[in-house]
Structures are given as structure tokens and as C-alpha cells.
Amino acid sequence: MSISKEQLEHSFDKQPTFTEEQKKRMTSVIFKDDGVLSQLQQAQKDRKNGISTYSDSEEEFAKLVDEAGYVN
């Protein structure tokens, strides 16, 4: 059985859909991970020093920090 290029490309176009409850649970698990919190802390330090390692948007970064419930 072989898969055509079009079929393969189409399979990557499909995004999984999650319920709001699933999203909340995943977010909770992610932001309890020490590695994630460490990266977020480093990103905050970098941003204070004028280096944007997360994104160029202050609003997006602030939203991420708020969602994590993490304040340095």
C-alpha cells in the first residue's frame, strides 16, 4: 500500500480538535512541568534584557505568562 503525496499533505492539514476541558487539562499539565517553567523563567529574563526568544509580541508573551500563572 502506498500513499500519494497529496494524501500525505492532506493528512498534515487536519488539526486535532480538543474540547475546552481537554485544553484546560493539557495546559495545567504543561505549566506544572519544571522544564517548561524553567524555559518560561529564562524567556522572562531574556525579554527584560531586550532579547525576544518567545515571540516579537509583548501581548502574546504576557498572555503566555498569565496562562501559566507564573510571575517572576
Predicted model as a PDB file, atoms N, CA, C, CB and O in Angstrom, pLDDT in the B-factor column:
MODEL        1                                                                  
ATOM      1  N   MET A   1       0.845  -1.172   0.000  1.00 55.00           N  
ATOM      2  CA  MET A   1       0.000   0.000   0.000  1.00 55.00           C  
ATOM      3  C   MET A   1       0.890   1.235   0.000  1.00 55.00           C  
ATOM      4  CB  MET A   1      -0.961  -0.002   1.217  1.00 55.00           C  
ATOM      5  O   MET A   1       1.807   1.348   0.814  1.00 55.00           O  
ATOM      6  N   SER A   2       0.622   2.145  -0.901  1.00 67.00           N  
ATOM      7  CA  SER A   2       1.393   3.378  -0.948  1.00 67.00           C  
ATOM      8  C   SER A   2       0.462   4.573  -0.784  1.00 67.00           C  
ATOM      9  CB  SER A   2       2.183   3.480  -2.270  1.00 67.00           C  
ATOM     10  O   SER A   2      -0.727   4.514  -1.098  1.00 67.00           O  
ATOM     11  N   ILE A   3       1.035   5.638  -0.291  1.00 68.00           N  
ATOM     12  CA  ILE A   3       0.282   6.863  -0.068  1.00 68.00           C  
ATOM     13  C   ILE A   3       0.803   7.917  -1.024  1.00 68.00           C  
ATOM     14  CB  ILE A   3       0.392   7.341   1.411  1.00 68.00           C  
ATOM     15  O   ILE A   3       2.010   8.119  -1.157  1.00 68.00           O  
ATOM     16  N   SER A   4      -0.121   8.581  -1.682  1.00 70.00           N  
ATOM     17  CA  SER A   4       0.288   9.627  -2.616  1.00 70.00           C  
ATOM     18  C   SER A   4       0.748  10.863  -1.853  1.00 70.00           C  
ATOM     19  CB  SER A   4      -0.866   9.985  -3.573  1.00 70.00           C  
ATOM     20  O   SER A   4       0.430  11.048  -0.679  1.00 70.00           O  
ATOM     21  N   LYS A   5       1.491  11.686  -2.541  1.00 66.00           N  
ATOM     22  CA  LYS A   5       1.951  12.943  -1.952  1.00 66.00           C  
ATOM     23  C   LYS A   5       0.769  13.793  -1.504  1.00 66.00           C  
ATOM     24  CB  LYS A   5       2.816  13.722  -2.954  1.00 66.00           C  
ATOM     25  O   LYS A   5       0.813  14.403  -0.436  1.00 66.00           O  
ATOM     26  N   GLU A   6      -0.274  13.838  -2.304  1.00 69.00           N  
ATOM     27  CA  GLU A   6      -1.458  14.622  -1.969  1.00 69.00           C  
ATOM     28  C   GLU A   6      -2.138  14.103  -0.704  1.00 69.00           C  
ATOM     29  CB  GLU A   6      -2.442  14.608  -3.131  1.00 69.00           C  
ATOM     30  O   GLU A   6      -2.563  14.887   0.145  1.00 69.00           O  
ATOM     31  N   GLN A   7      -2.238  12.781  -0.583  1.00 65.00           N  
ATOM     32  CA  GLN A   7      -2.849  12.196   0.608  1.00 65.00           C  
ATOM     33  C   GLN A   7      -2.017  12.520   1.849  1.00 65.00           C  
ATOM     34  CB  GLN A   7      -2.998  10.671   0.445  1.00 65.00           C  
ATOM     35  O   GLN A   7      -2.559  12.835   2.909  1.00 65.00           O  
ATOM     36  N   LEU A   8      -0.720  12.441   1.705  1.00 60.00           N  
ATOM     37  CA  LEU A   8       0.165  12.730   2.822  1.00 60.00           C  
ATOM     38  C   LEU A   8       0.048  14.193   3.230  1.00 60.00           C  
ATOM     39  CB  LEU A   8       1.614  12.390   2.461  1.00 60.00           C  
ATOM     40  O   LEU A   8      -0.066  14.496   4.418  1.00 60.00           O  
ATOM     41  N   GLU A   9       0.074  15.095   2.269  1.00 64.00           N  
ATOM     42  CA  GLU A   9      -0.058  16.521   2.563  1.00 64.00           C  
ATOM     43  C   GLU A   9      -1.406  16.817   3.201  1.00 64.00           C  
ATOM     44  CB  GLU A   9       0.116  17.354   1.288  1.00 64.00           C  
ATOM     45  O   GLU A   9      -1.487  17.616   4.134  1.00 64.00           O  
ATOM     46  N   HIS A  10      -2.463  16.182   2.711  1.00 62.00           N  
ATOM     47  CA  HIS A  10      -3.795  16.403   3.261  1.00 62.00           C  
ATOM     48  C   HIS A  10      -3.873  15.939   4.715  1.00 62.00           C  
ATOM     49  CB  HIS A  10      -4.846  15.677   2.416  1.00 62.00           C  
ATOM     50  O   HIS A  10      -4.550  16.566   5.530  1.00 62.00           O  
ATOM     51  N   SER A  11      -3.187  14.846   5.041  1.00 61.00           N  
ATOM     52  CA  SER A  11      -3.238  14.335   6.414  1.00 61.00           C  
ATOM     53  C   SER A  11      -2.592  15.309   7.388  1.00 61.00           C  
ATOM     54  CB  SER A  11      -2.548  12.973   6.503  1.00 61.00           C  
ATOM     55  O   SER A  11      -2.972  15.349   8.558  1.00 61.00           O  
ATOM     56  N   PHE A  12      -1.620  16.096   6.928  1.00 61.00           N  
ATOM     57  CA  PHE A  12      -0.983  17.075   7.797  1.00 61.00           C  
ATOM     58  C   PHE A  12      -1.826  18.336   7.951  1.00 61.00           C  
ATOM     59  CB  PHE A  12       0.385  17.434   7.259  1.00 61.00           C  
ATOM     60  O   PHE A  12      -1.619  19.102   8.892  1.00 61.00           O  
ATOM     61  N   ASP A  13      -2.762  18.559   7.054  1.00 61.00           N  
ATOM     62  CA  ASP A  13      -3.623  19.727   7.123  1.00 61.00           C  
ATOM     63  C   ASP A  13      -4.654  19.612   8.243  1.00 61.00           C  
ATOM     64  CB  ASP A  13      -4.321  19.933   5.798  1.00 61.00           C  
ATOM     65  O   ASP A  13      -5.148  20.621   8.746  1.00 61.00           O  
ATOM     66  N   LYS A  14      -4.973  18.390   8.625  1.00 67.00           N  
ATOM     67  CA  LYS A  14      -6.001  18.171   9.639  1.00 67.00           C  
ATOM     68  C   LYS A  14      -5.427  18.454  11.022  1.00 67.00           C  
ATOM     69  CB  LYS A  14      -6.551  16.726   9.563  1.00 67.00           C  
ATOM     70  O   LYS A  14      -4.416  17.874  11.418  1.00 67.00           O  
ATOM     71  N   GLN A  15      -6.074  19.336  11.739  1.00 69.00           N  
ATOM     72  CA  GLN A  15      -5.672  19.659  13.098  1.00 69.00           C  
ATOM     73  C   GLN A  15      -6.578  18.897  14.060  1.00 69.00           C  
ATOM     74  CB  GLN A  15      -5.737  21.197  13.358  1.00 69.00           C  
ATOM     75  O   GLN A  15      -7.787  18.807  13.846  1.00 69.00           O  
ATOM     76  N   PRO A  16      -5.986  18.352  15.120  1.00 73.00           N  
ATOM     77  CA  PRO A  16      -6.849  17.680  16.091  1.00 73.00           C  
ATOM     78  C   PRO A  16      -7.729  18.711  16.778  1.00 73.00           C  
ATOM     79  CB  PRO A  16      -6.011  16.894  17.135  1.00 73.00           C  
ATOM     80  O   PRO A  16      -7.320  19.853  16.989  1.00 73.00           O  
ATOM     81  N   THR A  17      -8.931  18.302  17.119  1.00 81.00           N  
ATOM     82  CA  THR A  17      -9.817  19.209  17.834  1.00 81.00           C  
ATOM     83  C   THR A  17      -9.958  18.695  19.260  1.00 81.00           C  
ATOM     84  CB  THR A  17     -11.212  19.324  17.128  1.00 81.00           C  
ATOM     85  O   THR A  17     -10.158  17.503  19.492  1.00 81.00           O  
ATOM     86  N   PHE A  18      -9.852  19.606  20.194  1.00 85.00           N  
ATOM     87  CA  PHE A  18      -9.945  19.256  21.601  1.00 85.00           C  
ATOM     88  C   PHE A  18     -11.088  20.030  22.232  1.00 85.00           C  
ATOM     89  CB  PHE A  18      -8.619  19.541  22.333  1.00 85.00           C  
ATOM     90  O   PHE A  18     -11.395  21.153  21.833  1.00 85.00           O  
ATOM     91  N   THR A  19     -11.707  19.413  23.219  1.00 89.00           N  
ATOM     92  CA  THR A  19     -12.746  20.111  23.962  1.00 89.00           C  
ATOM     93  C   THR A  19     -12.075  21.143  24.865  1.00 89.00           C  
ATOM     94  CB  THR A  19     -13.618  19.112  24.794  1.00 89.00           C  
ATOM     95  O   THR A  19     -10.870  21.075  25.110  1.00 89.00           O  
ATOM     96  N   GLU A  20     -12.849  22.084  25.350  1.00 90.00           N  
ATOM     97  CA  GLU A  20     -12.306  23.091  26.274  1.00 90.00           C  
ATOM     98  C   GLU A  20     -11.740  22.420  27.525  1.00 90.00           C  
ATOM     99  CB  GLU A  20     -13.398  24.119  26.666  1.00 90.00           C  
ATOM    100  O   GLU A  20     -10.712  22.847  28.049  1.00 90.00           O  
ATOM    101  N   GLU A  21     -12.401  21.386  27.997  1.00 93.00           N  
ATOM    102  CA  GLU A  21     -11.924  20.660  29.182  1.00 93.00           C  
ATOM    103  C   GLU A  21     -10.576  19.997  28.902  1.00 93.00           C  
ATOM    104  CB  GLU A  21     -12.958  19.596  29.621  1.00 93.00           C  
ATOM    105  O   GLU A  21      -9.683  20.039  29.748  1.00 93.00           O  
ATOM    106  N   GLN A  22     -10.419  19.391  27.738  1.00 90.00           N  
ATOM    107  CA  GLN A  22      -9.143  18.772  27.374  1.00 90.00           C  
ATOM    108  C   GLN A  22      -8.041  19.829  27.287  1.00 90.00           C  
ATOM    109  CB  GLN A  22      -9.269  18.019  26.031  1.00 90.00           C  
ATOM    110  O   GLN A  22      -6.922  19.596  27.746  1.00 90.00           O  
ATOM    111  N   LYS A  23      -8.349  20.982  26.706  1.00 86.00           N  
ATOM    112  CA  LYS A  23      -7.369  22.066  26.606  1.00 86.00           C  
ATOM    113  C   LYS A  23      -6.937  22.536  27.990  1.00 86.00           C  
ATOM    114  CB  LYS A  23      -7.948  23.243  25.804  1.00 86.00           C  
ATOM    115  O   LYS A  23      -5.752  22.771  28.226  1.00 86.00           O  
ATOM    116  N   LYS A  24      -7.891  22.674  28.902  1.00 88.00           N  
ATOM    117  CA  LYS A  24      -7.572  23.109  30.264  1.00 88.00           C  
ATOM    118  C   LYS A  24      -6.666  22.097  30.958  1.00 88.00           C  
ATOM    119  CB  LYS A  24      -8.859  23.314  31.081  1.00 88.00           C  
ATOM    120  O   LYS A  24      -5.701  22.472  31.624  1.00 88.00           O  
ATOM    121  N   ARG A  25      -6.981  20.815  30.800  1.00 90.00           N  
ATOM    122  CA  ARG A  25      -6.160  19.779  31.430  1.00 90.00           C  
ATOM    123  C   ARG A  25      -4.752  19.765  30.865  1.00 90.00           C  
ATOM    124  CB  ARG A  25      -6.801  18.410  31.250  1.00 90.00           C  
ATOM    125  O   ARG A  25      -3.781  19.660  31.614  1.00 90.00           O  
ATOM    126  N   MET A  26      -4.633  19.870  29.539  1.00 88.00           N  
ATOM    127  CA  MET A  26      -3.302  19.884  28.916  1.00 88.00           C  
ATOM    128  C   MET A  26      -2.505  21.096  29.376  1.00 88.00           C  
ATOM    129  CB  MET A  26      -3.422  19.884  27.380  1.00 88.00           C  
ATOM    130  O   MET A  26      -1.316  20.985  29.674  1.00 88.00           O  
ATOM    131  N   THR A  27      -3.159  22.252  29.433  1.00 85.00           N  
ATOM    132  CA  THR A  27      -2.483  23.469  29.876  1.00 85.00           C  
ATOM    133  C   THR A  27      -1.993  23.307  31.307  1.00 85.00           C  
ATOM    134  CB  THR A  27      -3.421  24.686  29.764  1.00 85.00           C  
ATOM    135  O   THR A  27      -0.874  23.705  31.630  1.00 85.00           O  
ATOM    136  N   SER A  28      -2.811  22.734  32.152  1.00 86.00           N  
ATOM    137  CA  SER A  28      -2.435  22.519  33.547  1.00 86.00           C  
ATOM    138  C   SER A  28      -1.205  21.606  33.649  1.00 86.00           C  
ATOM    139  CB  SER A  28      -3.616  21.913  34.331  1.00 86.00           C  
ATOM    140  O   SER A  28      -0.279  21.890  34.409  1.00 86.00           O  
ATOM    141  N   VAL A  29      -1.202  20.533  32.897  1.00 88.00           N  
ATOM    142  CA  VAL A  29      -0.077  19.595  32.923  1.00 88.00           C  
ATOM    143  C   VAL A  29       1.195  20.258  32.397  1.00 88.00           C  
ATOM    144  CB  VAL A  29      -0.404  18.339  32.093  1.00 88.00           C  
ATOM    145  O   VAL A  29       2.268  20.108  32.980  1.00 88.00           O  
ATOM    146  N   ILE A  30       1.068  20.982  31.302  1.00 85.00           N  
ATOM    147  CA  ILE A  30       2.231  21.630  30.692  1.00 85.00           C  
ATOM    148  C   ILE A  30       2.858  22.627  31.657  1.00 85.00           C  
ATOM    149  CB  ILE A  30       1.834  22.336  29.386  1.00 85.00           C  
ATOM    150  O   ILE A  30       4.077  22.639  31.825  1.00 85.00           O  
ATOM    151  N   PHE A  31       2.045  23.458  32.291  1.00 82.00           N  
ATOM    152  CA  PHE A  31       2.583  24.512  33.137  1.00 82.00           C  
ATOM    153  C   PHE A  31       2.934  24.039  34.546  1.00 82.00           C  
ATOM    154  CB  PHE A  31       1.600  25.635  33.219  1.00 82.00           C  
ATOM    155  O   PHE A  31       3.315  24.852  35.388  1.00 82.00           O  
ATOM    156  N   LYS A  32       2.814  22.759  34.811  1.00 86.00           N  
ATOM    157  CA  LYS A  32       3.327  22.188  36.056  1.00 86.00           C  
ATOM    158  C   LYS A  32       4.674  21.517  35.819  1.00 86.00           C  
ATOM    159  CB  LYS A  32       2.325  21.178  36.645  1.00 86.00           C  
ATOM    160  O   LYS A  32       5.315  21.056  36.764  1.00 86.00           O  
ATOM    161  N   ASP A  33       5.103  21.460  34.570  1.00 89.00           N  
ATOM    162  CA  ASP A  33       6.367  20.820  34.205  1.00 89.00           C  
ATOM    163  C   ASP A  33       7.535  21.752  34.530  1.00 89.00           C  
ATOM    164  CB  ASP A  33       6.377  20.439  32.701  1.00 89.00           C  
ATOM    165  O   ASP A  33       7.559  22.900  34.086  1.00 89.00           O  
ATOM    166  N   ASP A  34       8.500  21.256  35.304  1.00 90.00           N  
ATOM    167  CA  ASP A  34       9.648  22.077  35.701  1.00 90.00           C  
ATOM    168  C   ASP A  34      10.436  22.598  34.507  1.00 90.00           C  
ATOM    169  CB  ASP A  34      10.566  21.280  36.599  1.00 90.00           C  
ATOM    170  O   ASP A  34      10.935  23.723  34.541  1.00 90.00           O  
ATOM    171  N   GLY A  35      10.553  21.795  33.450  1.00 89.00           N  
ATOM    172  CA  GLY A  35      11.276  22.222  32.258  1.00 89.00           C  
ATOM    173  C   GLY A  35      10.592  23.391  31.570  1.00 89.00           C  
ATOM    174  O   GLY A  35      11.248  24.330  31.119  1.00 89.00           O  
ATOM    175  N   VAL A  36       9.281  23.328  31.493  1.00 86.00           N  
ATOM    176  CA  VAL A  36       8.519  24.415  30.880  1.00 86.00           C  
ATOM    177  C   VAL A  36       8.656  25.685  31.719  1.00 86.00           C  
ATOM    178  CB  VAL A  36       7.028  24.023  30.731  1.00 86.00           C  
ATOM    179  O   VAL A  36       8.881  26.768  31.179  1.00 86.00           O  
ATOM    180  N   LEU A  37       8.521  25.550  33.029  1.00 85.00           N  
ATOM    181  CA  LEU A  37       8.641  26.713  33.912  1.00 85.00           C  
ATOM    182  C   LEU A  37      10.035  27.320  33.838  1.00 85.00           C  
ATOM    183  CB  LEU A  37       8.318  26.322  35.354  1.00 85.00           C  
ATOM    184  O   LEU A  37      10.182  28.542  33.876  1.00 85.00           O  
ATOM    185  N   SER A  38      11.049  26.486  33.735  1.00 86.00           N  
ATOM    186  CA  SER A  38      12.422  26.972  33.602  1.00 86.00           C  
ATOM    187  C   SER A  38      12.601  27.758  32.303  1.00 86.00           C  
ATOM    188  CB  SER A  38      13.414  25.798  33.651  1.00 86.00           C  
ATOM    189  O   SER A  38      13.225  28.819  32.298  1.00 86.00           O  
ATOM    190  N   GLN A  39      12.059  27.244  31.214  1.00 85.00           N  
ATOM    191  CA  GLN A  39      12.148  27.943  29.928  1.00 85.00           C  
ATOM    192  C   GLN A  39      11.395  29.265  29.975  1.00 85.00           C  
ATOM    193  CB  GLN A  39      11.595  27.063  28.798  1.00 85.00           C  
ATOM    194  O   GLN A  39      11.849  30.261  29.411  1.00 85.00           O  
ATOM    195  N   LEU A  40      10.255  29.278  30.638  1.00 83.00           N  
ATOM    196  CA  LEU A  40       9.471  30.495  30.755  1.00 83.00           C  
ATOM    197  C   LEU A  40      10.223  31.538  31.590  1.00 83.00           C  
ATOM    198  CB  LEU A  40       8.097  30.189  31.380  1.00 83.00           C  
ATOM    199  O   LEU A  40      10.228  32.725  31.262  1.00 83.00           O  
ATOM    200  N   GLN A  41      10.850  31.081  32.661  1.00 83.00           N  
ATOM    201  CA  GLN A  41      11.632  31.985  33.503  1.00 83.00           C  
ATOM    202  C   GLN A  41      12.801  32.575  32.704  1.00 83.00           C  
ATOM    203  CB  GLN A  41      12.154  31.242  34.759  1.00 83.00           C  
ATOM    204  O   GLN A  41      13.071  33.773  32.789  1.00 83.00           O  
ATOM    205  N   GLN A  42      13.488  31.736  31.934  1.00 84.00           N  
ATOM    206  CA  GLN A  42      14.587  32.227  31.117  1.00 84.00           C  
ATOM    207  C   GLN A  42      14.097  33.212  30.056  1.00 84.00           C  
ATOM    208  CB  GLN A  42      15.311  31.060  30.454  1.00 84.00           C  
ATOM    209  O   GLN A  42      14.757  34.214  29.783  1.00 84.00           O  
ATOM    210  N   ALA A  43      12.952  32.929  29.468  1.00 80.00           N  
ATOM    211  CA  ALA A  43      12.388  33.832  28.464  1.00 80.00           C  
ATOM    212  C   ALA A  43      12.052  35.187  29.083  1.00 80.00           C  
ATOM    213  CB  ALA A  43      11.131  33.214  27.828  1.00 80.00           C  
ATOM    214  O   ALA A  43      12.240  36.226  28.451  1.00 80.00           O  
ATOM    215  N   GLN A  44      11.551  35.172  30.332  1.00 81.00           N  
ATOM    216  CA  GLN A  44      11.262  36.437  31.003  1.00 81.00           C  
ATOM    217  C   GLN A  44      12.552  37.225  31.239  1.00 81.00           C  
ATOM    218  CB  GLN A  44      10.535  36.185  32.342  1.00 81.00           C  
ATOM    219  O   GLN A  44      12.588  38.434  31.010  1.00 81.00           O  
ATOM    220  N   LYS A  45      13.608  36.551  31.692  1.00 82.00           N  
ATOM    221  CA  LYS A  45      14.893  37.214  31.919  1.00 82.00           C  
ATOM    222  C   LYS A  45      15.436  37.781  30.609  1.00 82.00           C  
ATOM    223  CB  LYS A  45      15.912  36.231  32.542  1.00 82.00           C  
ATOM    224  O   LYS A  45      15.889  38.924  30.556  1.00 82.00           O  
ATOM    225  N   ASP A  46      15.384  36.974  29.560  1.00 81.00           N  
ATOM    226  CA  ASP A  46      15.870  37.426  28.255  1.00 81.00           C  
ATOM    227  C   ASP A  46      15.098  38.647  27.783  1.00 81.00           C  
ATOM    228  CB  ASP A  46      15.758  36.301  27.221  1.00 81.00           C  
ATOM    229  O   ASP A  46      15.684  39.605  27.279  1.00 81.00           O  
ATOM    230  N   ARG A  47      13.786  38.610  27.946  1.00 76.00           N  
ATOM    231  CA  ARG A  47      12.958  39.726  27.491  1.00 76.00           C  
ATOM    232  C   ARG A  47      13.308  41.005  28.253  1.00 76.00           C  
ATOM    233  CB  ARG A  47      11.463  39.394  27.665  1.00 76.00           C  
ATOM    234  O   ARG A  47      13.345  42.089  27.673  1.00 76.00           O  
ATOM    235  N   LYS A  48      13.564  40.872  29.550  1.00 80.00           N  
ATOM    236  CA  LYS A  48      13.962  42.042  30.349  1.00 80.00           C  
ATOM    237  C   LYS A  48      15.294  42.614  29.856  1.00 80.00           C  
ATOM    238  CB  LYS A  48      14.070  41.663  31.845  1.00 80.00           C  
ATOM    239  O   LYS A  48      15.557  43.808  29.994  1.00 80.00           O  
ATOM    240  N   ASN A  49      16.134  41.741  29.277  1.00 80.00           N  
ATOM    241  CA  ASN A  49      17.424  42.165  28.751  1.00 80.00           C  
ATOM    242  C   ASN A  49      17.356  42.529  27.269  1.00 80.00           C  
ATOM    243  CB  ASN A  49      18.449  41.074  28.964  1.00 80.00           C  
ATOM    244  O   ASN A  49      18.390  42.718  26.629  1.00 80.00           O  
ATOM    245  N   GLY A  50      16.147  42.627  26.724  1.00 77.00           N  
ATOM    246  CA  GLY A  50      15.969  43.054  25.342  1.00 77.00           C  
ATOM    247  C   GLY A  50      16.096  41.956  24.305  1.00 77.00           C  
ATOM    248  O   GLY A  50      16.213  42.236  23.112  1.00 77.00           O  
ATOM    249  N   ILE A  51      16.074  40.704  24.752  1.00 74.00           N  
ATOM    250  CA  ILE A  51      16.168  39.570  23.817  1.00 74.00           C  
ATOM    251  C   ILE A  51      14.816  38.870  23.786  1.00 74.00           C  
ATOM    252  CB  ILE A  51      17.314  38.567  24.235  1.00 74.00           C  
ATOM    253  O   ILE A  51      14.323  38.424  24.822  1.00 74.00           O  
ATOM    254  N   SER A  52      14.219  38.771  22.613  1.00 69.00           N  
ATOM    255  CA  SER A  52      12.926  38.117  22.492  1.00 69.00           C  
ATOM    256  C   SER A  52      13.114  36.701  21.972  1.00 69.00           C  
ATOM    257  CB  SER A  52      11.992  38.915  21.566  1.00 69.00           C  
ATOM    258  O   SER A  52      13.342  36.498  20.780  1.00 69.00           O  
ATOM    259  N   THR A  53      13.018  35.720  22.867  1.00 64.00           N  
ATOM    260  CA  THR A  53      13.187  34.331  22.444  1.00 64.00           C  
ATOM    261  C   THR A  53      11.856  33.617  22.247  1.00 64.00           C  
ATOM    262  CB  THR A  53      14.021  33.580  23.457  1.00 64.00           C  
ATOM    263  O   THR A  53      11.814  32.528  21.676  1.00 64.00           O  
ATOM    264  N   TYR A  54      10.766  34.226  22.718  1.00 61.00           N  
ATOM    265  CA  TYR A  54       9.456  33.580  22.541  1.00 61.00           C  
ATOM    266  C   TYR A  54       8.769  34.095  21.297  1.00 61.00           C  
ATOM    267  CB  TYR A  54       8.562  33.814  23.766  1.00 61.00           C  
ATOM    268  O   TYR A  54       8.385  33.317  20.424  1.00 61.00           O  
ATOM    269  N   SER A  55       8.615  35.379  21.214  1.00 63.00           N  
ATOM    270  CA  SER A  55       7.962  35.978  20.059  1.00 63.00           C  
ATOM    271  C   SER A  55       8.299  37.459  20.042  1.00 63.00           C  
ATOM    272  CB  SER A  55       6.417  35.751  20.093  1.00 63.00           C  
ATOM    273  O   SER A  55       8.900  37.980  20.982  1.00 63.00           O  
ATOM    274  N   ASP A  56       7.917  38.119  18.990  1.00 66.00           N  
ATOM    275  CA  ASP A  56       8.129  39.557  18.901  1.00 66.00           C  
ATOM    276  C   ASP A  56       6.975  40.338  19.515  1.00 66.00           C  
ATOM    277  CB  ASP A  56       8.318  39.968  17.456  1.00 66.00           C  
ATOM    278  O   ASP A  56       7.002  41.568  19.533  1.00 66.00           O  
ATOM    279  N   SER A  57       5.980  39.649  20.009  1.00 73.00           N  
ATOM    280  CA  SER A  57       4.787  40.309  20.524  1.00 73.00           C  
ATOM    281  C   SER A  57       4.773  40.309  22.052  1.00 73.00           C  
ATOM    282  CB  SER A  57       3.529  39.624  19.985  1.00 73.00           C  
ATOM    283  O   SER A  57       4.723  39.256  22.688  1.00 73.00           O  
ATOM    284  N   GLU A  58       4.819  41.496  22.619  1.00 74.00           N  
ATOM    285  CA  GLU A  58       4.731  41.622  24.077  1.00 74.00           C  
ATOM    286  C   GLU A  58       3.389  41.091  24.578  1.00 74.00           C  
ATOM    287  CB  GLU A  58       4.919  43.096  24.508  1.00 74.00           C  
ATOM    288  O   GLU A  58       3.312  40.473  25.640  1.00 74.00           O  
ATOM    289  N   GLU A  59       2.332  41.339  23.798  1.00 80.00           N  
ATOM    290  CA  GLU A  59       0.999  40.885  24.201  1.00 80.00           C  
ATOM    291  C   GLU A  59       0.912  39.358  24.251  1.00 80.00           C  
ATOM    292  CB  GLU A  59      -0.056  41.435  23.241  1.00 80.00           C  
ATOM    293  O   GLU A  59       0.352  38.794  25.190  1.00 80.00           O  
ATOM    294  N   GLU A  60       1.469  38.694  23.233  1.00 78.00           N  
ATOM    295  CA  GLU A  60       1.448  37.228  23.217  1.00 78.00           C  
ATOM    296  C   GLU A  60       2.237  36.669  24.399  1.00 78.00           C  
ATOM    297  CB  GLU A  60       2.025  36.691  21.887  1.00 78.00           C  
ATOM    298  O   GLU A  60       1.811  35.715  25.050  1.00 78.00           O  
ATOM    299  N   PHE A  61       3.389  37.276  24.665  1.00 73.00           N  
ATOM    300  CA  PHE A  61       4.210  36.794  25.764  1.00 73.00           C  
ATOM    301  C   PHE A  61       3.498  37.001  27.100  1.00 73.00           C  
ATOM    302  CB  PHE A  61       5.569  37.503  25.768  1.00 73.00           C  
ATOM    303  O   PHE A  61       3.497  36.106  27.945  1.00 73.00           O  
ATOM    304  N   ALA A  62       2.898  38.161  27.293  1.00 75.00           N  
ATOM    305  CA  ALA A  62       2.162  38.434  28.527  1.00 75.00           C  
ATOM    306  C   ALA A  62       1.015  37.443  28.697  1.00 75.00           C  
ATOM    307  CB  ALA A  62       1.624  39.877  28.528  1.00 75.00           C  
ATOM    308  O   ALA A  62       0.740  36.989  29.808  1.00 75.00           O  
ATOM    309  N   LYS A  63       0.354  37.112  27.603  1.00 78.00           N  
ATOM    310  CA  LYS A  63      -0.744  36.138  27.658  1.00 78.00           C  
ATOM    311  C   LYS A  63      -0.227  34.760  28.083  1.00 78.00           C  
ATOM    312  CB  LYS A  63      -1.451  36.041  26.284  1.00 78.00           C  
ATOM    313  O   LYS A  63      -0.861  34.073  28.883  1.00 78.00           O  
ATOM    314  N   LEU A  64       0.924  34.366  27.545  1.00 74.00           N  
ATOM    315  CA  LEU A  64       1.517  33.076  27.911  1.00 74.00           C  
ATOM    316  C   LEU A  64       1.841  33.047  29.397  1.00 74.00           C  
ATOM    317  CB  LEU A  64       2.790  32.805  27.082  1.00 74.00           C  
ATOM    318  O   LEU A  64       1.533  32.071  30.082  1.00 74.00           O  
ATOM    319  N   VAL A  65       2.461  34.111  29.898  1.00 72.00           N  
ATOM    320  CA  VAL A  65       2.808  34.164  31.311  1.00 72.00           C  
ATOM    321  C   VAL A  65       1.543  34.122  32.169  1.00 72.00           C  
ATOM    322  CB  VAL A  65       3.628  35.433  31.618  1.00 72.00           C  
ATOM    323  O   VAL A  65       1.508  33.435  33.190  1.00 72.00           O  
ATOM    324  N   ASP A  66       0.511  34.850  31.761  1.00 75.00           N  
ATOM    325  CA  ASP A  66      -0.748  34.826  32.508  1.00 75.00           C  
ATOM    326  C   ASP A  66      -1.360  33.428  32.518  1.00 75.00           C  
ATOM    327  CB  ASP A  66      -1.740  35.827  31.909  1.00 75.00           C  
ATOM    328  O   ASP A  66      -1.833  32.963  33.555  1.00 75.00           O  
ATOM    329  N   GLU A  67      -1.350  32.767  31.382  1.00 74.00           N  
ATOM    330  CA  GLU A  67      -1.933  31.425  31.295  1.00 74.00           C  
ATOM    331  C   GLU A  67      -1.155  30.447  32.164  1.00 74.00           C  
ATOM    332  CB  GLU A  67      -1.954  30.936  29.835  1.00 74.00           C  
ATOM    333  O   GLU A  67      -1.733  29.527  32.742  1.00 74.00           O  
ATOM    334  N   ALA A  68       0.148  30.647  32.255  1.00 72.00           N  
ATOM    335  CA  ALA A  68       0.968  29.754  33.070  1.00 72.00           C  
ATOM    336  C   ALA A  68       0.762  30.022  34.549  1.00 72.00           C  
ATOM    337  CB  ALA A  68       2.442  29.906  32.712  1.00 72.00           C  
ATOM    338  O   ALA A  68       1.030  29.168  35.394  1.00 72.00           O  
ATOM    339  N   GLY A  69       0.276  31.234  34.854  1.00 68.00           N  
ATOM    340  CA  GLY A  69       0.122  31.592  36.254  1.00 68.00           C  
ATOM    341  C   GLY A  69       1.463  31.780  36.911  1.00 68.00           C  
ATOM    342  O   GLY A  69       1.598  31.618  38.124  1.00 68.00           O  
ATOM    343  N   TYR A  70       2.457  32.121  36.116  1.00 53.00           N  
ATOM    344  CA  TYR A  70       3.834  32.220  36.582  1.00 53.00           C  
ATOM    345  C   TYR A  70       4.277  33.665  36.559  1.00 53.00           C  
ATOM    346  CB  TYR A  70       4.770  31.356  35.725  1.00 53.00           C  
ATOM    347  O   TYR A  70       4.250  34.312  35.512  1.00 53.00           O  
ATOM    348  N   VAL A  71       4.681  34.169  37.696  1.00 49.00           N  
ATOM    349  CA  VAL A  71       5.194  35.528  37.770  1.00 49.00           C  
ATOM    350  C   VAL A  71       6.558  35.461  38.403  1.00 49.00           C  
ATOM    351  CB  VAL A  71       4.244  36.467  38.571  1.00 49.00           C  
ATOM    352  O   VAL A  71       6.723  34.875  39.473  1.00 49.00           O  
ATOM    353  N   ASN A  72       7.545  36.059  37.748  1.00 48.00           N  
ATOM    354  CA  ASN A  72       8.910  36.027  38.264  1.00 48.00           C  
ATOM    355  C   ASN A  72       9.106  37.102  39.290  1.00 48.00           C  
ATOM    356  CB  ASN A  72       9.922  36.185  37.143  1.00 48.00           C  
ATOM    357  O   ASN A  72      10.198  37.236  39.843  1.00 48.00           O  
TER     358      ASN A  72                                                      
ENDMDL                                                                          
END                                                                             
